[in-house]
Amino acid sequence: MADWCGDVKRIVVVGGGLIGIRQVKAVQAHHDCELVGLVDPDMRIDAGADVARFADMDDVPDGVDGAIIATPTGLHTAHGVTAAKRGWHVLIEKPVSDNVGGADVMQAALTQAGVQSLVGHHRRYHASVRQLRAMLAEGAIGTPVTATLIWAMRKPDTYFEGNWRTAGGSPVLINLVHDIDILRFVLGEIAEVVCLPGQSLRRDGRIESGAIALRLECGATATISFADTAPSPWGFEAGTGENPNIGTTGQDMMWITGSKGGISFPSMSLWQGVAWGQAAKRTPVDVAVNTAEPLHAQLDHFLEVMNGATPLIDVADATRTLAIALEIEAQLRARLGLLSGH
């Protein structure tokens, strides 16, 4: 995404967690943005000496063009509706909400207010992801047949101690929601979901691992194997090096086959063939490289959206990703005999 060249947009960030502070710094660094301030009731958060602070969205003065909502997922709907009523365009972190009904309420408020939305599924901004989508659309491997994804990391035990993850912390809505969205982005809508939970190693009544089978509307099928208890080199963050908190391995984590070959990601290894009597041949592919950090590319696009561009993923689109993630979560919890919630 190219930098937006136009009038300076005045943006407020709502939520001072790790991603919220990153968004504060991104807005401050962008030459087409002016940071109005940070909204968070915890005034102990260090957002920088030059950042105006507000305890509540109602305290923010008029004259704001857009809001970046980086609060806990359960607050997204309320904060999105408040922003819409004030006439602010919104960029909402993923997942868009913690339930489909809440996302629908938010969409209705945005539509009524006539403001635009963007949802922070930032992996869509990776140049290699967009390259993969284009290659599949152009028929590089023919008609897609199968897709296989692995996300296997071991989260440290401290990740779950003394916070909301103690009673929840399922990787489905924290991590797999990204993989689900990537599948939707590159292959299209998901029509059916079947899940099997894995064993519990921490013994604390939480979803930890499992296998997911998906049927896509295009006719392809996909599987996702996941675990937050297994250290491995396979996962989007490890493969692409996008997260400084997760070690980079550069290993592939997604393999897609088609009627004329297959491709793996993120190496973009392209194999093409005819039938099993002749070995498939590898075709060199120059992997597209990010010209900007995905988070910064997302901010560039948010400015474009505020000026009327079509969002790469708006609330309505992100709600479809959320619905699949919630269905997976519900099936796994039911099989494990866990109470509802996540």
C-alpha positions as CSV (number, residue, x, y, z in Angstrom):
1,M,0.0,0.0,0.0
2,A,1.4,3.4,-0.9
3,D,1.4,6.2,1.6
4,W,-1.8,8.3,1.5
5,C,-1.1,11.8,0.2
6,G,-3.9,14.2,1.2
7,D,-5.1,16.3,4.1
8,V,-3.8,15.4,7.5
9,K,-6.2,13.1,9.4
10,R,-6.7,13.6,13.1
11,I,-6.7,10.2,14.9
12,V,-7.4,9.1,18.4
13,V,-6.2,5.7,19.7
14,V,-8.5,3.9,22.1
15,G,-6.8,1.3,24.4
16,G,-3.3,1.5,25.8
17,G,-2.2,-2.1,25.7
18,L,0.8,-3.4,23.7
19,I,-0.9,-3.0,20.3
20,G,-2.5,0.3,21.3
21,I,0.9,1.8,22.2
22,R,2.3,0.6,18.9
23,Q,-0.6,2.3,17.1
24,V,0.1,5.5,19.0
25,K,3.7,5.5,17.8
26,A,2.7,4.6,14.2
27,V,0.3,7.6,14.1
28,Q,2.9,9.9,15.5
29,A,5.4,8.8,12.9
30,H,3.0,9.2,9.9
31,H,3.3,12.5,8.1
32,D,-0.4,12.5,7.1
33,C,-1.6,11.9,10.6
34,E,-2.1,14.0,13.7
35,L,-2.4,12.1,17.0
36,V,-5.3,13.6,19.1
37,G,-4.4,11.4,22.1
38,L,-4.9,8.1,23.8
39,V,-8.1,7.0,25.5
40,D,-7.6,4.6,28.5
41,P,-8.8,4.8,32.1
42,D,-5.4,3.7,33.3
43,M,-3.5,6.9,33.5
44,R,-0.4,5.0,34.6
45,I,0.2,3.8,31.1
46,D,3.3,5.5,29.6
47,A,2.3,6.7,26.2
48,G,4.9,9.4,26.0
49,A,5.1,12.8,27.6
50,D,3.6,14.6,24.5
51,V,0.5,12.4,24.2
52,A,-2.8,13.8,25.4
53,R,-4.7,11.5,27.7
54,F,-8.4,10.9,28.1
55,A,-10.1,8.5,30.5
56,D,-13.2,8.0,28.3
57,M,-14.1,8.4,24.7
58,D,-16.7,11.1,25.7
59,D,-13.8,13.2,27.0
60,V,-12.2,13.5,23.5
61,P,-12.8,16.9,21.9
62,D,-14.6,17.4,18.6
63,G,-12.6,17.4,15.3
64,V,-11.5,13.8,15.2
65,D,-11.5,12.1,11.8
66,G,-10.8,8.5,12.9
67,A,-10.4,6.2,15.8
68,I,-8.1,3.2,16.2
69,I,-9.8,0.8,18.7
70,A,-7.3,-1.4,20.4
71,T,-9.2,-2.3,23.5
72,P,-10.0,-5.9,24.8
73,T,-12.2,-7.7,22.3
74,G,-15.3,-7.7,24.6
75,L,-15.3,-3.9,24.4
76,H,-15.0,-3.5,20.6
77,T,-18.8,-3.3,20.0
78,A,-19.4,-0.6,22.6
79,H,-16.4,1.4,21.5
80,G,-17.2,1.0,17.8
81,V,-20.7,2.2,18.3
82,T,-19.5,5.2,20.3
83,A,-17.0,6.1,17.6
84,A,-19.7,5.8,14.9
85,K,-22.1,8.1,16.8
86,R,-19.4,10.7,17.0
87,G,-18.9,10.5,13.2
88,W,-15.4,8.9,13.5
89,H,-14.2,6.3,10.9
90,V,-12.9,3.3,12.8
91,L,-10.0,0.9,12.6
92,I,-10.7,-2.0,14.9
93,E,-8.2,-4.6,16.1
94,K,-9.1,-8.3,15.5
95,P,-11.2,-10.1,16.3
96,V,-13.8,-7.5,15.3
97,S,-16.0,-8.5,18.3
98,D,-16.4,-11.4,20.7
99,N,-19.8,-12.4,19.2
100,V,-21.5,-12.1,15.8
101,G,-24.5,-10.2,17.2
102,G,-22.2,-7.5,18.6
103,A,-20.4,-7.2,15.3
104,D,-23.8,-6.8,13.6
105,V,-24.8,-4.1,16.0
106,M,-21.5,-2.2,15.3
107,Q,-22.1,-2.5,11.5
108,A,-25.6,-1.1,11.8
109,A,-24.2,1.9,13.8
110,L,-21.5,2.5,11.2
111,T,-24.0,2.3,8.4
112,Q,-26.4,4.7,10.1
113,A,-23.6,7.2,10.8
114,G,-22.2,6.9,7.3
115,V,-18.6,6.2,8.4
116,Q,-16.2,3.6,7.1
117,S,-14.6,0.7,8.9
118,L,-11.4,-1.3,8.7
119,V,-10.5,-4.3,10.8
120,G,-6.9,-5.1,11.9
121,H,-6.3,-8.5,10.2
122,H,-2.9,-7.1,9.3
123,R,-1.6,-10.2,7.6
124,R,-3.6,-9.2,4.5
125,Y,-1.0,-6.4,4.1
126,H,2.0,-8.8,3.8
127,A,3.3,-8.5,0.2
128,S,3.8,-12.3,0.1
129,V,0.2,-13.0,1.2
130,R,-1.1,-10.7,-1.6
131,Q,1.3,-12.4,-4.0
132,L,0.0,-15.8,-3.0
133,R,-3.6,-14.7,-3.5
134,A,-2.8,-13.3,-7.0
135,M,-1.0,-16.4,-8.1
136,L,-3.9,-18.6,-7.0
137,A,-6.4,-16.4,-8.8
138,E,-4.2,-16.5,-12.0
139,G,-4.3,-20.3,-12.0
140,A,-0.6,-20.9,-11.1
141,I,-1.6,-24.3,-9.6
142,G,-4.8,-24.8,-11.5
143,T,-8.0,-25.4,-9.6
144,P,-7.3,-25.4,-5.8
145,V,-7.8,-28.8,-4.2
146,T,-6.4,-28.9,-0.7
147,A,-4.7,-26.6,1.8
148,T,-2.8,-27.6,4.9
149,L,-1.8,-25.2,7.7
150,I,0.2,-25.7,10.8
151,W,0.4,-23.4,13.8
152,A,2.4,-25.0,16.6
153,M,4.1,-22.9,19.3
154,R,4.7,-23.4,23.0
155,K,3.5,-20.5,24.9
156,P,5.3,-20.1,28.2
157,D,3.3,-20.9,31.4
158,T,3.7,-17.3,32.5
159,Y,1.5,-16.3,29.5
160,F,-1.5,-17.7,31.4
161,E,-0.7,-16.5,34.9
162,G,-2.4,-13.7,36.7
163,N,-4.5,-12.4,33.7
164,W,-7.7,-13.1,31.7
165,R,-6.1,-16.1,30.0
166,T,-6.2,-18.0,33.3
167,A,-9.8,-18.8,32.7
168,G,-9.6,-18.7,28.9
169,G,-6.8,-18.1,26.5
170,S,-7.8,-20.5,23.8
171,P,-5.5,-20.1,20.8
172,V,-8.6,-20.2,18.4
173,L,-9.6,-16.5,18.8
174,I,-6.1,-15.3,19.7
175,N,-4.1,-17.0,17.0
176,L,-6.1,-19.2,14.6
177,V,-8.4,-16.4,13.7
178,H,-5.5,-15.0,11.6
179,D,-5.0,-18.3,9.8
180,I,-8.8,-18.6,9.2
181,D,-8.8,-15.1,7.7
182,I,-5.8,-15.9,5.5
183,L,-7.6,-18.9,4.1
184,R,-10.6,-16.8,3.3
185,F,-8.5,-14.1,1.7
186,V,-6.6,-16.4,-0.6
187,L,-9.1,-19.2,-1.3
188,G,-12.6,-17.7,-0.6
189,E,-15.4,-18.4,1.8
190,I,-15.6,-21.4,4.2
191,A,-18.8,-23.5,4.0
192,E,-18.3,-26.1,6.6
193,V,-16.3,-26.8,9.8
194,V,-15.5,-30.1,11.6
195,C,-13.2,-30.1,14.7
196,L,-11.4,-32.5,17.0
197,P,-9.7,-31.4,20.2
198,G,-6.2,-32.6,21.2
199,Q,-5.0,-33.7,24.6
200,S,-4.6,-31.3,27.5
201,L,-1.0,-31.1,28.7
202,R,-1.5,-28.2,31.2
203,R,-4.6,-29.9,32.7
204,D,-6.3,-26.6,33.3
205,G,-9.6,-27.0,31.3
206,R,-8.5,-24.9,28.3
207,I,-8.4,-25.6,24.6
208,E,-4.7,-26.2,23.8
209,S,-4.5,-28.2,20.5
210,G,-6.6,-29.9,17.9
211,A,-7.3,-30.5,14.2
212,I,-9.8,-28.6,12.1
213,A,-11.2,-29.7,8.7
214,L,-12.8,-27.1,6.5
215,R,-14.8,-27.2,3.2
216,L,-14.5,-24.1,1.1
217,E,-17.2,-22.8,-1.3
218,C,-14.7,-23.1,-4.1
219,G,-14.7,-26.9,-3.7
220,A,-11.3,-27.2,-2.0
221,T,-10.8,-28.6,1.5
222,A,-8.4,-27.4,4.1
223,T,-7.0,-28.6,7.4
224,I,-5.4,-26.7,10.3
225,S,-3.3,-28.5,12.9
226,F,-2.7,-26.3,15.9
227,A,-1.1,-26.4,19.4
228,D,0.0,-23.8,21.9
229,T,1.9,-26.6,23.8
230,A,4.4,-27.7,21.1
231,P,7.5,-25.8,20.3
232,S,8.0,-26.1,16.5
233,P,9.4,-24.1,13.5
234,W,5.9,-24.0,11.9
235,G,3.6,-21.1,12.2
236,F,3.0,-17.8,10.4
237,E,4.9,-15.7,12.9
238,A,7.9,-18.0,12.9
239,G,7.9,-18.4,9.1
240,T,7.6,-14.8,8.2
241,G,9.4,-13.2,11.2
242,E,6.6,-10.7,11.7
243,N,6.5,-10.9,15.5
244,P,9.6,-9.8,17.5
245,N,8.4,-11.9,20.4
246,I,8.5,-15.2,18.4
247,G,11.6,-16.7,17.1
248,T,12.0,-16.6,13.3
249,T,12.6,-20.0,11.5
250,G,11.8,-19.1,7.9
251,Q,10.0,-22.5,7.6
252,D,6.9,-23.0,5.5
253,M,3.6,-23.4,7.4
254,M,1.0,-23.6,4.6
255,W,0.9,-25.9,1.6
256,I,-1.8,-25.5,-1.1
257,T,-2.3,-28.1,-3.9
258,G,-4.2,-27.7,-7.1
259,S,-5.0,-29.6,-10.3
260,K,-1.7,-28.4,-11.9
261,G,0.7,-28.4,-9.0
262,G,1.2,-26.9,-5.5
263,I,2.7,-24.0,-3.6
264,S,4.0,-23.5,-0.1
265,F,4.1,-20.4,2.0
266,P,6.0,-18.3,3.0
267,S,8.8,-19.6,0.7
268,M,6.5,-19.4,-2.3
269,S,7.9,-22.7,-3.6
270,L,5.9,-23.4,-6.7
271,W,5.7,-26.9,-8.1
272,Q,3.9,-27.8,-11.3
273,G,3.2,-31.2,-12.9
274,V,0.8,-33.3,-14.9
275,A,0.6,-36.8,-13.4
276,W,2.5,-39.1,-11.0
277,G,4.5,-40.8,-13.7
278,Q,6.5,-37.6,-14.1
279,A,8.0,-35.7,-11.1
280,A,6.6,-32.2,-10.5
281,K,9.0,-29.5,-11.4
282,R,9.9,-26.5,-9.3
283,T,9.5,-23.1,-10.8
284,P,11.5,-20.3,-9.3
285,V,9.4,-17.5,-7.8
286,D,10.7,-14.1,-6.6
287,V,9.1,-13.7,-3.2
288,A,7.4,-10.3,-2.8
289,V,9.0,-8.2,0.0
290,N,7.2,-5.8,2.3
291,T,7.9,-2.2,1.4
292,A,6.4,-1.2,4.8
293,E,5.6,-2.9,8.0
294,P,2.1,-4.5,7.8
295,L,1.0,-2.3,10.7
296,H,2.2,0.8,8.9
297,A,0.7,-0.3,5.6
298,Q,-2.6,-0.8,7.4
299,L,-2.5,2.8,8.7
300,D,-1.8,4.0,5.2
301,H,-4.8,2.1,4.0
302,F,-7.0,3.5,6.8
303,L,-6.2,7.0,5.6
304,E,-7.3,5.9,2.1
305,V,-10.5,4.4,3.5
306,M,-11.3,7.6,5.4
307,N,-11.1,9.3,2.0
308,G,-13.5,6.8,0.3
309,A,-11.4,3.9,-0.8
310,T,-12.8,0.3,-0.5
311,P,-11.6,-1.3,2.7
312,L,-9.4,-4.4,2.4
313,I,-11.4,-5.9,5.2
314,D,-14.3,-4.0,6.9
315,V,-16.6,-5.0,9.8
316,A,-18.9,-7.1,7.6
317,D,-16.0,-9.0,6.1
318,A,-14.3,-9.6,9.4
319,T,-17.5,-10.8,10.9
320,R,-17.4,-13.8,8.5
321,T,-13.9,-14.7,9.8
322,L,-15.2,-14.3,13.4
323,A,-18.2,-16.5,12.7
324,I,-15.9,-19.4,11.6
325,A,-13.6,-18.9,14.6
326,L,-16.5,-19.0,17.0
327,E,-17.9,-22.2,15.4
328,I,-14.5,-23.8,15.8
329,E,-14.3,-22.7,19.4
330,A,-17.8,-23.9,20.1
331,Q,-17.2,-27.4,18.6
332,L,-13.9,-27.9,20.5
333,R,-15.4,-26.7,23.8
334,A,-18.4,-29.0,23.3
335,R,-16.2,-32.0,22.6
336,L,-14.0,-31.2,25.7
337,G,-17.1,-30.7,27.9
338,L,-16.1,-27.1,28.7
339,L,-18.5,-24.4,29.6
340,S,-19.3,-21.8,27.0
341,G,-17.0,-18.8,26.7
342,H,-13.4,-18.4,25.6
